[in-house]
Amino acid sequence: MRTIIMLLSLIVASMSASAQDVKKLPEPNKDVKMTLFQSLQQRKSVREYSDKEIDDMKLSQLLWAAVGINRPDGHLTAPTAINAQDISVYVCSKDGAWFYIAKDNALQKVSDKDLRDAVAGRQKFAAEAPISLVIVSDNAKFRGASTNGPTISGAIDAGYVSQNIDLACEALGLATVPRATMDKDALKTELKLSDTQNAILNHPIGYPKK
């Protein structure tokens, strides 16, 4: 009986820990006053950021713009080749790293480590941003694709998402720069990516430094 009680306690504790590792984001506010053409006019790459934190609403808006669901049938804000939906976005901050679950508009914690240095790689300015978004493509979504690096389609799909992030940052008063530099081996390990997943681009994001 004691063994059964211990097993039940472990199961409950495990379920509780899993629930704590998922953070529901607020419904993104899509009533943003800046027009598409205004954001295109103002789009620029920024490499200096203030230390002001990005709140959950801004993060929800960013992630929805990047690769959120915008139709009842589950299609996304960014196109993908053959509707493969091969792209995943990870959020790296001082509190750890999180996988964006588009269908639930939620974050699943994948690491307790601050991975911003790994995202920055040799360009240390990027680690100063409050968050970094890492754009990952999964070759397994494309029939016959190998595991040796990203496919052309995957790289193009990552570019669509990167542009969405760029324009959303302008519309929300945030600063960013799209980058390919990062410690991909470290991120593959810490983000728990599969053999077929490849980190392609990243975006350090923060408020502009004044």
N, C-alpha and C positions, 0 to 999 in steps of 0.2 A: 504493500500500500504506500509506504514511504517513497519507493522508487517511482510509482505512478504520479504521486503528488509533485515530486521533483521534476519529472518530465513535463507535466502540465504547466508548472511554473516557468520552465525554460521556454516552452512554446509561447506562453502569454507574453513573456519578456521580449522574445524575438519579434512577435507581432507588434508590440508597442514600439520597439526600436525602429522597425520598418516604417510605421506610421509617422514617427517623428522625422524620418529622413525624407518625407515628401512634404513640400511646401506649396500650398495652393496660392496662386497669384490672383490679385483682384482683376475683375473683368476690365480689359483694356479700354480706355477712353479713346474712341475713334473720331471724336469731334475736335479735330486739330485745325486751327484756323489757317495755317500756312498752306498755300496751294502747292501742287506738284511742281509747277513751273517756278514758283518762288524758291522752293527747296533746290531745284536744279540750278537756279541762278546763284544761290548762296553756297552750294556744295564746295567744300574745300577739305584738304587734309591737315589735321592739327596734331602736333606732337608734344604739346605741353598741356597739363591738366591740373585743375585745382584738386584739393583733397576733399571737396564736398561729396558726400555719399549720394548714390542714385537710389531713390526710393522704389518701393515695390510697384507702384503704378507706372512710373517711367520704364522700369524693367519689363513690366507686362506689355506695355505699348511697343517697346523695342523688339521683344521676342515675337509678338504677334506679327509685326511688320516683317520681321526676318523670315519666318517660316511657320506662321500660324494658320489655322483653318479659317477660311473666309466664305465657305459655302456648306450647306447642309450635307452634301455628298462627301465631305472630307477632303476636298481639294484645298490647295494651299495658296498663300499669298505670292509665293515664288513658283515659277514653272520648273518642271524637271523633265528630262528626256523620257519619253514613253510613259509619263506619269509614274516613274520609278519611285519617287519620293525617297531618294537615296540620302538626302541631307539631314544631318542632326546638328543641333547647336548646343554647345556647352558654355556655361557661365562660370568664370573663374574669378574669385574674389578673396579677400583676406580670411573669410569664413570657410573657405573650401571650394569645391567644384561641384557643379550641378548640371544634370541633363534636362533639357527642356522637353516636357511631354506636351505636345501641341494639342492633342485631343482633350486633355484635361486642363490646359493652361496652368500647368504646375511644374515644379522643379523637383527632380529626384537627386538626392545627394549621392555622389559617387566617390568623393574623397574629402577628408578633413583638412588636407594640406592647402596652403596658399600656393597656387601654381602660376602666379603672374610672372615670376622670374623665368619659368620654363616657357611661357608664352612669349616673353620679351626676347629670349635668346640673347644674341650679342647686342641688340639694340635696347639698352637698359631703360631708356625713357619710357618704354611701353609698360614697364612694371609699376610706374607711378600712377597709372589710371586706376580708379576705384574698381572697375571690372574689366574683364576681357571676354569677348565672345569668340569661341573657337568653332569654325565651320568644318564639319566632317562629312565625307562621302563614303558610302558603303558599296563596294564593288559587287557584293552579293545580290544587289538589287538589279544588276544587269546580267542577262543571260550570257554565259560563256566568258565573263570577265575573269582575269587572273587576279591573284592577290599581290602582284608586284607593282605597287604604286597605283595612283588614281587613274581612272579611265578619262578619256577626253570629255565624255558626257558628264562625268562627275565633276571635273574641273569647271566646265561651263555652268553646271547647276550651282556650284559654290559661288561663282561670279554673280549669278542672279541674286542670291541671298545677300552677298556682300553689298551690292548696289542698294538693295532694300534697306539694309542697315545704315548705309551712308545717308540716304535721303531721310530716313526716319530720324536720325540724329539731328540733321539740320532743322527739321520741323519741330523737334522737341527742345531745341536750344542746347544740344549736347555736342561734344567734339569727339572726333574719331579719325582714324586713318586705317585703310585696309592694308594688311601685311601678309607676306608669305613666310617671313623669317620666324622661326620658333624651334624649340628643342622637341622635335617630333617623336623621338624615341622615348623621352621622359613622359611626354603627354600621352603617348600610346599606352604606357604602363599605368600611369596614375588615373587616367580617364577610363581605364579598363576597356579599351577598344579591342575589337576582334581582329583577326588576321586580315580580314577583308576591308576594314575601316581605315581611312586615311584622313589625317588632319591636313587641310589644304590652305585655308586662309584664317586670319584672326583679326579682330578689331579691339584694340584698347579703347575704352569709352569713359568719358568723364565730362565735367563742366569745363569750359575754356578757362585757362589761367589768365587772370587779369593783371 
